[in-house]
């Protein structure tokens, strides 16, 4: 069930929030847990047992770790817990990929190999709730937070439907103070609704419209992909993925605030970055922090000398790429960003140079767009053809029918999206985030209502598309 579906907008969401607000406070955690399981079960069906198992296993291991001294036994139990979280992820997301890789390797070596790939259904959001489960037991082992008081409290946190499928990746230590005590305040409900409507509009009005352009251009065969078409296609996808994912995050953060939680921010104008290092401080920030705190620093971070630092960066970003999807394109995308970060670190260490100014911004944006080609393309071969078309090396002749996708409304949304991502920080309507304290609240409320109504009209006319990150 996606946030932009009529069933969610006009069924699940209003019913759940109405019941939540009328229930006594002591019953809300149990209700939220049951509602979240119902939300997940609608699409996942019997595969929901994976999420249920994650709740039970992490709750048990977390409580056991808290009662143990930080000795060898605790470290062994922590290792067991991490493996227990990773095994379902590896099986459901990577088992077929590993089998295909083995078949490819056998074919390259002219070795006989033949077997049937397993018919595996990927549980929605497994990458996200796996990382959340690992962060929970690691934080308890480190004594960064106490364990949940009851299984219901932990189950509510671990399955909380606004952030269950695609984040933000919320650590237990960030919500622990609100697990049992979170008063419902009108200003939080108001601000949360505004944030939700903004996110819905970003998804439906901008992301889905420019996504039509991206799909058309990426769907062209190599001999029909001209240079101009390739650049327009990747510009459209660059906007689509930002407004799609940040729109989801806005909706999740908004619903969380309505429920009395404060989720961490996930985006901070990433396309205004002047370096790849800065980009990863602004893009999918909760994932970046997760990899930093639970992988990069434990590997040694930048404390073991430059060579080890560069190796750690490459390891982290290769795994970051594979976290997004079990395909060579995602692996290459992660490796691409890892190499760029190593180059930036080398330039800083050797020459004291860091990208800055207009040239730094433009270079960073172009490199990010090149990376998005790897991310979007269905195969490495298609990505290679697309990049060569962008460079004008193998550009084909784009037929007139392909250009018909650039209708006046699509061009308008491309322009609006391009301007919106570059608006300076001090020009932004920060009242979206603190509308409860703003004298402009009535105006913003009217604007949110208009955005919601327009989004609903587009959903009724065109249907709805799932969020890009729902498949991760």
C-alpha positions as CSV (number, residue, x, y, z in Angstrom):
1,X,0.0,0.0,0.0
2,X,1.7,3.1,-1.2
3,X,1.2,6.5,0.5
4,X,-0.1,8.0,-2.8
5,X,-2.8,5.4,-3.4
6,X,-6.5,6.2,-3.0
7,X,-6.8,3.3,-0.6
8,X,-4.2,4.8,1.7
9,X,-5.2,8.5,1.4
10,X,-8.9,8.1,1.8
11,X,-9.1,4.8,3.7
12,X,-6.2,3.6,5.8
13,X,-4.7,6.9,6.8
14,X,-7.9,8.7,8.0
15,X,-9.2,5.6,9.8
16,X,-5.9,4.9,11.6
17,X,-5.4,8.5,12.7
18,X,-9.0,8.9,13.9
19,X,-8.8,5.8,16.0
20,X,-5.3,6.7,17.3
21,X,-6.5,10.1,18.5
22,X,-9.6,8.7,20.3
23,X,-7.8,5.8,22.0
24,X,-6.4,6.2,25.5
25,X,-2.6,6.8,25.5
26,X,-1.9,3.4,27.1
27,X,-3.4,1.6,24.1
28,X,-1.8,3.6,21.3
29,X,1.4,1.6,21.0
30,X,-0.4,-1.7,20.6
31,X,-2.8,-0.1,18.1
32,X,0.0,1.4,16.0
33,X,1.8,-1.9,15.9
34,X,-1.3,-3.8,14.7
35,X,-2.1,-1.0,12.2
36,X,1.5,-1.2,10.9
37,X,1.4,-4.9,10.5
38,X,-1.9,-4.6,8.6
39,X,-0.4,-1.9,6.4
40,X,2.5,-4.2,5.6
41,X,0.4,-7.4,5.2
42,X,-1.8,-5.7,2.4
43,X,1.1,-6.0,0.0
44,X,3.5,-8.5,1.6
45,X,1.0,-11.2,2.5
46,X,2.6,-14.2,4.2
47,X,6.0,-12.8,3.6
48,X,5.1,-10.5,6.6
49,X,6.4,-13.3,8.8
50,X,9.9,-11.9,8.0
51,X,9.0,-8.6,9.6
52,X,7.4,-10.4,12.6
53,X,10.6,-12.5,13.0
54,X,12.7,-9.4,12.9
55,X,10.6,-7.9,15.7
56,X,10.9,-11.0,17.9
57,X,14.6,-11.7,17.3
58,X,15.8,-8.2,17.8
59,X,13.7,-7.7,21.0
60,X,15.0,-10.9,22.5
61,X,18.7,-10.2,21.6
62,X,18.4,-6.5,22.7
63,X,17.1,-7.4,26.1
64,X,19.8,-10.1,26.5
65,X,22.6,-7.7,25.5
66,X,21.5,-5.1,28.0
67,X,21.7,-7.6,30.9
68,X,25.2,-8.8,30.0
69,X,28.5,-7.1,30.7
70,X,30.3,-5.8,27.6
71,X,32.6,-8.8,27.4
72,X,33.3,-11.6,24.9
73,X,30.0,-13.2,25.4
74,X,28.2,-10.0,24.6
75,X,30.2,-9.5,21.5
76,X,29.5,-13.0,20.4
77,X,25.7,-12.5,20.9
78,X,25.9,-9.2,19.1
79,X,27.5,-11.0,16.1
80,X,24.8,-13.6,16.2
81,X,22.2,-10.8,16.2
82,X,23.8,-9.0,13.2
83,X,24.0,-12.3,11.3
84,X,20.3,-13.1,12.2
85,X,19.3,-9.7,10.7
86,X,21.4,-10.1,7.5
87,X,20.5,-13.7,6.6
88,X,16.9,-12.9,5.5
89,X,18.2,-9.8,3.6
90,X,20.9,-11.8,1.8
91,X,18.5,-14.6,0.9
92,X,15.6,-12.5,-0.3
93,X,17.5,-9.8,-2.0
94,X,20.9,-11.2,-3.1
95,X,20.5,-15.0,-3.4
96,X,19.4,-14.9,-7.1
97,X,22.0,-12.2,-7.8
98,X,24.7,-14.4,-6.5
99,X,23.5,-17.3,-8.5
100,X,23.4,-15.2,-11.7
101,X,26.9,-14.0,-10.9
102,X,28.1,-17.6,-10.5
103,X,26.5,-18.5,-13.9
104,X,28.1,-15.5,-15.5
105,X,31.5,-16.4,-14.1
106,X,31.1,-20.0,-15.2
107,X,30.2,-18.9,-18.7
108,X,33.2,-16.6,-18.9
109,X,35.5,-19.5,-17.9
110,X,33.7,-21.9,-20.3
111,X,32.7,-24.1,-17.4
112,X,29.5,-26.1,-17.5
113,X,26.9,-24.7,-15.0
114,X,23.2,-24.9,-15.1
115,X,20.5,-24.4,-12.5
116,X,17.2,-22.8,-12.1
117,X,17.0,-19.5,-10.2
118,X,14.8,-19.5,-7.2
119,X,11.3,-17.8,-7.3
120,X,11.9,-15.4,-4.5
121,X,9.5,-12.5,-3.6
122,X,11.4,-9.6,-2.1
123,X,9.7,-8.3,1.1
124,X,9.0,-4.6,0.8
125,X,11.3,-2.4,2.9
126,X,13.6,-5.3,4.0
127,X,16.7,-3.2,3.5
128,X,15.4,-0.5,5.8
129,X,14.0,-2.6,8.7
130,X,17.1,-4.8,8.6
131,X,19.4,-1.8,9.1
132,X,17.0,-0.5,11.8
133,X,17.2,-3.8,13.6
134,X,21.0,-3.9,13.5
135,X,21.2,-0.3,14.8
136,X,18.9,-1.2,17.7
137,X,21.0,-4.1,19.0
138,X,24.3,-2.3,18.4
139,X,23.1,0.8,20.2
140,X,22.1,-1.4,23.2
141,X,25.4,-3.1,23.2
142,X,27.1,0.3,23.2
143,X,24.8,1.5,25.9
144,X,23.6,4.4,23.7
145,X,20.0,3.5,24.6
146,X,18.2,1.1,27.0
147,X,16.1,-1.7,25.4
148,X,12.3,-1.3,24.9
149,X,10.3,-2.0,28.0
150,X,7.9,-4.4,26.3
151,X,7.7,-6.4,23.1
152,X,4.8,-4.1,22.1
153,X,6.9,-1.0,22.5
154,X,9.7,-2.4,20.4
155,X,7.2,-3.9,17.9
156,X,5.6,-0.5,17.5
157,X,9.0,1.2,16.9
158,X,10.3,-1.4,14.5
159,X,7.1,-1.6,12.4
160,X,6.0,2.0,12.5
161,X,4.3,2.3,9.2
162,X,5.2,5.9,8.2
163,X,8.9,4.9,8.0
164,X,8.7,1.1,7.6
165,X,9.0,0.8,3.8
166,X,11.5,3.5,2.8
167,X,12.7,5.3,5.9
168,X,14.0,7.6,7.2
169,X,16.1,5.1,9.0
170,X,15.1,6.0,12.6
171,X,17.3,4.8,15.4
172,X,15.7,3.7,18.6
173,X,17.8,6.2,20.6
174,X,16.2,9.0,18.5
175,X,12.6,7.9,19.6
176,X,13.1,6.3,23.0
177,X,11.9,9.4,24.9
178,X,8.6,9.3,22.9
179,X,7.9,5.6,22.9
180,X,5.7,5.7,26.0
181,X,5.0,9.4,26.5
182,X,4.0,11.6,23.5
183,X,1.2,14.0,24.0
184,X,-1.0,14.8,20.9
185,X,-0.7,18.5,20.2
186,X,-2.7,20.4,17.7
187,X,0.3,22.3,16.4
188,X,2.1,19.0,15.7
189,X,-1.0,17.6,13.8
190,X,-1.2,20.8,11.8
191,X,2.5,21.0,10.9
192,X,2.5,17.3,10.1
193,X,-0.4,17.6,7.8
194,X,1.3,20.5,6.0
195,X,4.5,18.4,5.6
196,X,2.5,15.4,4.3
197,X,0.7,17.5,1.7
198,X,3.9,19.0,0.5
199,X,5.5,15.6,0.1
200,X,2.4,14.2,-1.7
201,X,2.6,17.1,-4.2
202,X,6.4,16.6,-4.7
203,X,5.7,13.0,-5.6
204,X,2.5,13.3,-7.7
205,X,2.8,16.8,-9.3
206,X,6.6,16.9,-10.0
207,X,8.2,13.4,-9.7
208,X,5.5,11.5,-11.6
209,X,5.3,14.0,-14.4
210,X,9.0,14.4,-15.0
211,X,9.3,10.6,-14.6
212,X,7.3,10.1,-17.8
213,X,10.0,12.0,-19.7
214,X,12.7,10.0,-18.0
215,X,11.0,6.7,-18.9
216,X,10.5,7.7,-22.5
217,X,14.2,8.7,-23.0
218,X,15.6,5.7,-21.1
219,X,13.4,3.4,-23.1
220,X,14.7,4.5,-26.5
221,X,17.0,1.9,-28.3
222,X,20.6,2.9,-28.7
223,X,20.2,3.9,-32.3
224,X,17.4,6.3,-31.5
225,X,19.0,8.0,-28.4
226,X,20.4,11.4,-29.5
227,X,22.6,13.5,-27.3
228,X,19.8,16.1,-26.5
229,X,17.4,13.3,-25.7
230,X,19.9,11.6,-23.4
231,X,20.5,14.8,-21.5
232,X,16.9,15.6,-21.1
233,X,16.2,12.1,-19.9
234,X,18.8,12.2,-17.2
235,X,17.8,15.7,-16.2
236,X,14.2,14.4,-15.8
237,X,15.4,11.4,-13.8
238,X,17.7,13.6,-11.6
239,X,14.6,15.6,-10.6
240,X,12.3,12.5,-10.4
241,X,14.4,10.6,-7.9
242,X,14.9,13.6,-5.6
243,X,11.2,14.7,-5.6
244,X,10.0,11.1,-5.4
245,X,12.2,10.1,-2.4
246,X,12.2,13.4,-0.6
247,X,8.5,13.5,-1.1
248,X,8.1,10.2,0.6
249,X,10.4,11.4,3.4
250,X,8.2,14.5,3.8
251,X,5.1,12.4,4.0
252,X,6.7,10.0,6.5
253,X,8.1,12.8,8.7
254,X,4.7,14.6,8.5
255,X,2.8,11.5,9.6
256,X,5.3,10.8,12.3
257,X,4.9,14.3,13.7
258,X,1.1,13.9,13.7
259,X,1.6,10.8,15.8
260,X,3.8,12.7,18.2
261,X,7.2,11.5,16.9
262,X,10.1,13.6,15.5
263,X,11.8,11.7,12.7
264,X,15.3,12.8,11.5
265,X,15.5,14.8,8.3
266,X,16.6,12.9,5.3
267,X,17.4,15.6,2.7
268,X,18.9,19.0,2.7
269,X,19.1,20.4,-0.9
270,X,21.6,17.8,-2.2
271,X,21.8,19.3,-5.6
272,X,23.3,22.5,-4.2
273,X,26.4,20.6,-3.1
274,X,29.8,21.7,-4.1
275,X,31.5,18.3,-3.7
276,X,30.5,14.6,-3.6
277,X,31.5,14.6,0.0
278,X,28.9,17.4,0.7
279,X,26.4,15.6,-1.5
280,X,26.4,12.6,0.8
281,X,26.0,14.9,3.8
282,X,22.8,16.1,2.2
283,X,21.4,13.1,0.3
284,X,19.6,10.3,2.2
285,X,21.2,11.6,5.4
286,X,19.9,8.8,7.7
287,X,21.5,6.1,5.4
288,X,24.8,8.1,5.2
289,X,24.9,8.3,9.0
290,X,24.1,4.6,9.4
291,X,27.0,3.6,7.2
292,X,29.3,6.0,9.0
293,X,28.4,4.9,12.5
294,X,27.9,1.1,12.0
295,X,30.4,0.3,9.2
296,X,32.9,3.1,8.3
297,X,34.0,3.9,11.9
298,X,34.1,0.3,13.0
299,X,36.3,-0.5,10.0
300,X,38.7,2.2,11.3
301,X,37.3,5.3,9.6
302,X,40.1,7.7,8.8
303,X,42.2,6.8,11.9
304,X,44.4,4.1,10.3
305,X,46.2,6.2,7.7
306,X,45.3,7.4,4.2
307,X,45.4,4.0,2.4
308,X,43.1,2.3,4.9
309,X,40.8,5.3,4.8
310,X,40.5,5.1,1.0
311,X,39.9,1.3,1.2
312,X,37.2,1.9,3.9
313,X,35.5,4.4,1.7
314,X,35.4,2.0,-1.3
315,X,34.1,-0.8,0.9
316,X,31.3,1.3,2.3
317,X,30.1,2.7,-1.0
318,X,30.3,-0.6,-2.8
319,X,28.0,-2.0,-0.1
320,X,25.9,1.2,-0.2
321,X,25.4,0.5,-3.9
322,X,24.4,-3.1,-3.3
323,X,22.1,-2.1,-0.5
324,X,20.1,-0.3,-3.1
325,X,19.7,-3.3,-5.3
326,X,21.1,-6.6,-6.3
327,X,22.5,-5.7,-9.7
328,X,25.8,-4.8,-11.3
329,X,24.5,-1.3,-12.1
330,X,24.0,-0.5,-8.4
331,X,27.4,-2.0,-7.6
332,X,29.0,0.3,-10.2
333,X,27.0,3.3,-8.9
334,X,28.3,2.7,-5.4
335,X,31.9,2.1,-6.7
336,X,31.7,5.3,-8.8
337,X,30.8,7.4,-5.8
338,X,33.4,5.7,-3.6
339,X,36.1,6.5,-6.2
340,X,35.0,10.1,-6.4
341,X,35.2,10.4,-2.6
342,X,38.7,8.9,-2.6
343,X,39.8,11.4,-5.3
344,X,38.4,14.3,-3.3
345,X,40.1,13.0,-0.1
346,X,43.4,12.6,-2.1
347,X,43.2,16.1,-3.4
348,X,42.6,17.5,0.1
349,X,45.4,15.5,1.7
350,X,48.0,16.0,-1.0
351,X,47.2,19.5,-2.2
352,X,44.9,21.0,0.3
353,X,42.3,21.5,-2.5
354,X,38.5,21.2,-2.1
355,X,35.9,21.9,-4.8
356,X,34.2,25.3,-4.3
357,X,32.3,28.0,-6.1
358,X,30.3,27.7,-9.3
359,X,32.8,25.2,-10.9
360,X,32.6,22.9,-7.9
361,X,28.8,23.0,-7.9
362,X,28.5,22.3,-11.6
363,X,31.1,19.6,-11.6
364,X,29.4,17.9,-8.7
365,X,26.0,18.1,-10.2
366,X,27.3,16.6,-13.5
367,X,29.0,13.8,-11.7
368,X,25.9,13.0,-9.7
369,X,23.9,12.9,-13.0
370,X,26.4,10.5,-14.5
371,X,25.9,8.3,-11.4
372,X,22.2,8.4,-11.8
373,X,22.6,6.9,-15.3
374,X,24.1,3.8,-13.7
375,X,21.4,3.9,-11.0
376,X,18.5,4.1,-13.5
377,X,19.7,1.9,-16.4
378,X,18.4,-1.7,-16.5
379,X,21.9,-3.0,-17.2
380,X,25.5,-1.9,-17.4
381,X,25.4,-2.2,-21.2
382,X,22.5,0.1,-21.5
383,X,24.2,2.5,-19.1
384,X,27.3,2.5,-21.2
385,X,25.3,3.3,-24.4
386,X,23.4,6.1,-22.6
387,X,26.6,7.7,-21.3
388,X,28.2,7.5,-24.8
389,X,25.0,9.2,-26.2
390,X,25.3,12.0,-23.6
391,X,28.9,12.5,-24.7
392,X,27.9,12.6,-28.3
393,X,30.0,9.5,-29.2
394,X,27.3,7.2,-30.4
395,X,24.3,9.5,-30.5
396,X,21.4,8.2,-32.7
397,X,18.6,10.0,-34.4
398,X,15.7,10.5,-32.0
399,X,12.4,10.1,-33.7
400,X,9.7,12.8,-33.5
401,X,7.4,10.5,-31.6
402,X,9.8,10.4,-28.7
403,X,9.8,14.2,-28.4
404,X,6.0,14.2,-28.2
405,X,6.4,13.4,-24.5
406,X,7.6,17.0,-23.9
407,X,4.2,18.5,-23.7
408,X,3.8,22.0,-22.2
409,X,2.9,20.6,-18.8
410,X,5.9,18.3,-18.7
411,X,8.2,21.2,-19.7
412,X,6.6,23.3,-17.0
413,X,7.3,20.7,-14.3
414,X,10.8,20.3,-15.5
415,X,11.4,24.0,-15.1
416,X,9.6,24.2,-11.7
417,X,11.6,21.2,-10.4
418,X,14.9,22.6,-11.7
419,X,14.3,26.0,-10.0
420,X,13.0,24.4,-6.8
421,X,16.1,22.3,-6.2
422,X,18.4,25.3,-6.6
423,X,16.4,27.8,-4.4
424,X,18.9,29.2,-1.8
425,X,18.4,28.1,1.8
426,X,17.3,31.5,3.1
427,X,14.6,31.8,0.4
428,X,12.9,28.5,1.4
429,X,9.5,28.5,3.1
430,X,10.9,27.1,6.4
431,X,7.4,27.7,7.7
432,X,6.5,24.3,6.2
433,X,8.6,22.8,9.1
434,X,7.4,25.1,11.9
435,X,4.0,26.1,10.6
436,X,2.5,25.7,14.0
437,X,4.4,28.8,15.2
438,X,4.1,30.8,12.0
439,X,1.8,33.8,11.4
440,X,1.5,32.5,7.8
441,X,-0.1,29.3,9.0
442,X,-3.6,30.1,7.4
443,X,-2.0,30.8,4.1
444,X,0.1,27.7,4.3
445,X,-2.9,25.7,5.3
446,X,-4.8,26.9,2.2
447,X,-1.8,26.2,0.0
448,X,-1.6,22.6,1.4
449,X,-5.3,22.1,0.8
450,X,-4.8,23.2,-2.8
451,X,-1.8,21.0,-3.3
452,X,-3.7,18.0,-1.8
453,X,-6.7,18.6,-4.0
454,X,-4.6,19.0,-7.2
455,X,-2.6,15.9,-6.3
456,X,-5.8,13.9,-5.8
457,X,-7.1,15.1,-9.2
458,X,-3.9,13.9,-10.9
459,X,-4.2,10.5,-9.1
460,X,-7.8,10.2,-10.2
461,X,-6.9,11.0,-13.8
462,X,-3.6,9.2,-14.2
463,X,-3.5,6.6,-11.4
464,X,-0.5,6.4,-9.1
465,X,3.0,5.1,-9.3
466,X,4.9,3.4,-6.5
467,X,7.8,5.3,-4.9
468,X,11.2,4.5,-6.4
469,X,12.7,3.5,-3.1
470,X,9.8,1.0,-2.3
471,X,11.7,-1.6,-4.3
472,X,14.7,-1.4,-2.0
